[in-house]
Amino acid sequence: MKSIRKKIESAILSDDPPEMLGLETALNVMSAGYGLGVGLRGAAFDRNIVRTRCLPVKVLSIGNITVGGTGKTPMTVHVAQILKAMGRKVAVVSRGYRGDAERKGGIVHDGTKSLMTPHEAGDEPWMTGETLKTVPVIVGQNRYVSGMLAKEKFDTEVIILDDGFQHRKLHRDVDIVLLDCLRPFGNGHLLPRGPLREDFSALLRTHAIVLTRSDIDPDFKKRSLNRLEKITGNSIPVFTCLHRPRIIKIIRKGGLEETADVIKNAENGQAGWNEFLKNRPVYAFSGIAKNDDFLKSLKTSFQCHIAGFSAFPDHYAYTDLDIDALSGAAEKCRAKLMVTTEKDYVRLAGRISGLPVDLAVIGIDIAFVPDDIAFKEFLIKTLKI
């Protein structure tokens, strides 16, 4: 069963057809069926056969048309910080994927403190609350109910939907779609043959497109912009942004947590702090949508030596046995540090006091370069705030 799952995951990420002819045929048939279902659902909304519900606040959605890995959560944090700095009362609403509270809903963070554990909230909503600190975060499958809770409890003016582009049951004032500049549409196939949640034409209903990681390769950026021009006819604004990885904390092997603000080099700032990993042998592990990208980031942004690496599925729930295995692997390859993502650390917090070496936790910041001012002006204009 695991072998079939890996082959399907490989087919989704690869431009080449699956090695097994029968699997390729099956995936193509399933993709056709999936596409038919998505098309019928979209038509039902377009023709008001299925109606959307409106909240008594402004609603901004941040989403994508592919599965995973475009940076929706860091972008949600970034936009929330922009609107908060403008003096707006902001709340983040998320489904709370794989969290215990996903079905019943509830408040993850009230703008002063967390009210749920990562296990209850889901890793990304909990991380969002802890990063923003002063912005309420609410989860639940019913985004309308969550939005009303945000309005009634916190007098919210603007709700940000994390991963809301396909949630057409709720009216949005602004839709922002993120596309990975390197592979904006993956292999061009719908699920499960490829990563597309919807056909390219879905982009025509968004208000803006953001190409993430646009600094990695100028040629990819140019090709992606040209492709978007053919799809949208320049009718939709396109912004570009960068992902800036940074060390946000170190967990000492005894369990003590030290944040980057406490121990980074005071003279060199964040640049000096990121030098902390340079040329050091590290054992890295991650369970995110694009594990290979995390590995590349460690090599390019931090220039560390990868002594070993373990990859897990997205949103992976680590067991104590997994932690023991990772510790043993780090010792075996004589790593001086272990390294993981902020999202993975959320699922490990409180259970890693026995690591053989210190653990560096890597987070992502969003930077709009050179579109920072233009993007803020877009938010003001479209939200009418």
N, C-alpha and C positions, 0 to 999 in steps of 0.2 A: 504493500500500500504506500509506504514511504517512497519507494522507487518511482511509482507512477506519479505521485505528487511532485517529486523533484523534476520529473520529465515535463510535467505541465508548467511548473514554474519556469523552467528553462525555455519552454516554447513561448511563454508570455514575454520574456525578456529578450529573446533572440530574434534576429532578422531572418535566420535560416529556418526551414521547415523542420519539425521534429524528426528524429532519426527513425522512429517507428511509423511506417506508412499508415497503419490502422489508427494510431493516435492522432496523426495529422488530420485524417478524414473526420474522425470523431470531433476534434476540436473545431474544425471548420463548420461542421453541421451545428454544433452547439453555439458557435459565434453567430451563425445566421439566425438561429432561433432567438438568441439573446437580442440581436439587433432588431428583429421584428417586434419583440416585446417592448424594447426601449422606444421604438418608433411609434407604436400604438399609444404608449403611455404619454409621450410628448404631444401627439396629436390631440389626445383627450384634454390636456391642459391648454394647448393652443386654441382649441375651439370652445373652451369653457364648459366642456362636458364634465370635467372635474374642476371644481373651483378652488382657488387659493383663499387662505384666510389672512386678514391684515391685522397687524398689531398696532396699537396706538402710539408707536414710537418709530423712529427711523431704523431700518434694518439693512445692514451691509453684510454680504456673504463673501467669504473667501473660500474658493474651491478649486477644482481642477477637472479635467476630463479623462485623466488616467489614474490608475491605482497607485497611490503612495509615492513618496519621495520627491515632491516638488517644494516642500518647505511651508506647508500651510500653517502649522503651529507657530514657527518663528515669525511668519508674516502677520498672523493674528496678533501676536504680542506687539509687533512693531506698529501696526495700525492703531491698536488700543492705546499705545503710548503717545502717538501723534494726536489722537482725538482727546485724550486726557490732558495733554499739554495745551490744547485749545480751550480747555475749561469745560468740556462736555462730560456729562455723567454717562459712563460707558459700562456695559456688561458684556461678557462673553458667554455665548450659549453653544454647547457642544452636545453631540449625541452621547458621549461617554462610552465609546466603543470598548466592549469587553470588561467594563467596570460593573460591579455588583449593582450600582444604582442606575444603570442604563435604562432598565425597564420602568422603574418607579419614579426616577428623576430626583432632583434635590440640589441644594446649594453646596458646591464644592469649597468655595472661598467667599467670604462675605465682605471682602475689601479690607479686612484687618487681620484675618487668620483663616487657616484651613479648617473646615468642618468635617472633612472626610479624609480617609486614608487613600493612598494611591490605588489600592485594591478596590475600594468602593467607587472611586471617581473615574478610574481609567487613567493610564499613565500621562497622556497628553493634557487633559483638563487639569489634573493636579499640578503638573509642571507649569502650566500657564498661570494658574493662581499664585504659585510660589514665586514665579518670575515677576509678575506684575505687582503683586503685594497689595495694591490699593484698588484693584478692579474686581468686582464680583464675577464669579464664574459659576455657571449653572449647567447641569447635565440632564439629559432625558431624551427618550425617543421622540416624544411629542414636543417639537420645538415651539409650537404655539403656546402650550402650557408653560414651558420654561420661560418664554418671553414675557408672558403675563406675570409670572412670578418675579422676574427682574424688574418690571415696571412697578408692581405693587409694593415690593419689598425695598427697592433701592431708588425709586423714582428715576429710573433709567431714561436717558434721552436717545441713546444710540446703542443698538444691539449688534454685536459682531457674531455672525454665524461661522464657526469653524467647520469647514468641509460641508458647505451648504448648497453648492451649485445644483446638485440633483434633487434637493429637497424642495420641490416645486409646490408642495402643499402650503408653503408659507410665502407670502408676498415679500419681495426684497426691493428696496429703493435703489440699491447698488449691488451689482454682481461683479466680482473681480475673479478672474480665472488665472491661475498660475500654470506656466508651462516650463519644463526643464529645457534650457537653451540647447543642451547637448542632444537630447532626444525628446522633442516636444510631443511627439505622437507615438513614441516607441517604435514598434514594427509596423504600425499602421492598421493593425487588426483589432477588432472588438474582443472583449472577454468571451471565452477563456483562451482563445488563440493568441490574443495580444493584450496589452494593458488598457485599451480604450474603454472607458465607461459609456461614452457616447460617440457618435460620428462627429467629424470635424465641423459639420454645419451647426452643431450646438453652440459654437463660439459666436454665432451671429446674435444670440440673445444675451450676451454679456455686455457690460458697460466698459470694461477695460481688461486688457491682457497684460500680465507681467511675466517677462522672461527671466527666470531665476538662474543663478550661476552664470551670468552672461559674460563674465570676465575670463573664463577659462580658455576659450578658443575663439578668436575673432572670426575665423571662417565659419564656425558653427553658428555664431551669432548672426552673421550676414545671411546664411542659408535659411535660418529660422525666420528672420524678418521678411525675407523674400517669400517664403512659403505662406506666412500669415497674410501678406499683402494679397496673394492670389486667392486666399480663402475669404477674407473680409473686405477686400477692395479698399483698404485704408479707411473703412467706415468706423473702426473701433480703435481708440488710442492704445498704443503699446508702450509699456514702460520696461526698463531693464533694471535689474538689481543684482547685488552680489551676496553670496553667503560668506560671512567671515567667521570661521571657527575660532574658538578661544577656550582656554582652560578656565573653567568657572570655579573649580574647587579641587583640593587634594584631600583624599581620605587616607590618613596615616594608617599603617598596618595594625595599630592598636585600636582603631576605630574612630580616632579624633578627626573631626572635620574642620578643615581650614579653607576659607574662601579666598578667591584670587585677590580680592580687595585688601585682605589682611597681609598676604605674603608676597605679592608681586613686587618686582624691582621698582622702587620709588622713583629712581632717576629715569629709567627707560620706559616706564608705564607698561601698557599691555604688551608691547613689542618685546620688552625684556622678559616679561612673564612667559611668553610663548617660547622663548629660548630655553626654557626649563627642560624641554624634551629633546632638544637638538642633539643628535648623534648618540642618544642613549638607547640601549636595547630595551624594548618594551614588549609586553605581551598584550595584544589588543583583542577585544571581543565586542560584538554588537548584535542586536536583534532588531534591525530596522528594515525599511523597504529596500534600501540600496546599501547593503553592507560593503560592497566593493568601493563605493564612493567614499565611505568613511575611511577605509584603508588607504585610498589614494590621498585623502586629505591629510592623514597623519604623515605620509611621506613627503608631500609637497609643502604643506603649510607649517608643519612642525619639524620636518627633516629628521625624524627619529628613525632608528634602526628597528625594523619589525622582526623580533626574534620568534614570534609566533602569533597566530590569529585564529579565532574561532568565530564562525558566523551562525546566527540563529534566525528563525523566521521573525517577521515583524510582529511586535507586541508579545514577544515570547515571555512566558511566565517561568522565571528561573526557579529551580528547585535547590534544596540544600546540596543534593548530589552534584548538580551542575556547578555550584560554587566551589565545592571540594575539587571537582575535576579541573576547573579553570585554575585554581590555586596550584594544583599539582603540575599542570602544564607550564605555568609561569616559572615554577621552581626548576622544572626539568630543563627548560631552555635558558635558564640563568638570566632571566629578565630583571632589570633594575627597577622597573615600574610596570604596573598594569594600567591599561587605558581603556575607557569605554565612553559611550555617549551619555548625555544628560538624560535622555529618554530611558536608557537601560538602567541608569543609576536609580531612577525613581522606583523601578521594580526590584531593586536590590537593597534599598535603604534599610538600615537596622539589622541586616543579616550578614555583614561582611567584616566583622571585627577580627576575624582570624586569617585575613589575607597575609601571604608571606612577604609582600612588599607594598609600598604605597600605591594608591589608585588615583590616577588623574581622570577627571571628568570633563568631557568636552561639550561645550554648548555652541549654538549658532546665533550670530547676530545678522540682521538684514541691513543692507545699506543700498539706497537708491543712488547709483552713480551712472550718469550725471543727472538723473531725473528727480532728485530729491524735491526741489521746489515745485516742479511741474506736477509731481504726484500729490503733494499736499494741496495744491490749487485744485486739482481734479476732485479730491475728497470734499473740499469746501463747496465747489460748484455743484456736484452731483447730489450731495446730501443736503444742500441748501442750508448750511449752518454758518 
